[in-house]
């Protein structure tokens, strides 16, 4: 049974700078990896909102949730994008290829081209001018890097691209710092007293999904905590105070 999963990425950054994305996919992990490449800013958090067995229902709910959260609404629904008649498209494409005469030059997929091995230079040349040079020799690492630089250069010359990138980077860093501080505050708030010792903060961290040494990171955050007494051992512990 196919499951259509509707997901939400609150920190997804669109090209126009708008934030937040709701989408639908059958392969959720693969789609999240793709969205990390498409987003103009990094993100780690995402959540599964709903799961449906009917594609039409999932497509309708995706659009409703996009409007409900105030996110970008897709121009075409998930149902419209995925409802392509691939069989008819394949027949049409195959017929066009056959009528063009190109199919005769290609021969069988793994066979010979005009009686020659598909790996020979002469056979590759017969594939046509467009792909001839690429088929005759392998693309070198230098050519690949040059192509990457050209692609990056074209993108960087788009109007206001550098300014947009700078703004998105600042917003992303600011959001990550705010999330980090808020998380530390939520841990410190579980300590009932204003002053506390190392044992208190370690016990507080153990109730959250954080690393074993995260309590040390909290104690180094001067905007939240200051040390008012330096201890020497467990019988004379250091004393800290909340400053927010």
Buried (B, 14 or more C-beta within 10 A) or exposed (E): EEEBBBBBBBBBBBEEEEBBBBBBBBEBEEBBEEBBEEBBBBBEEBEEBBEBEEBEEBBBBBBEBBEEBEBBEBEEBBBEEBEEEEEEEEEEEEEEEEEEEEEEEBBEEEEEBEEBEBEEEEBBBBBEEEEEEEBEEEEEEEEEEEEEEEEEEEEEEEEEEEEBBEEBEEBBEEBBEEEEBEBBBEBBEEBEEEEBBBEBBBEBBEEEEBEEEBBEEBBEBEEBBEEEEEEEEEEEBBBBEBEE
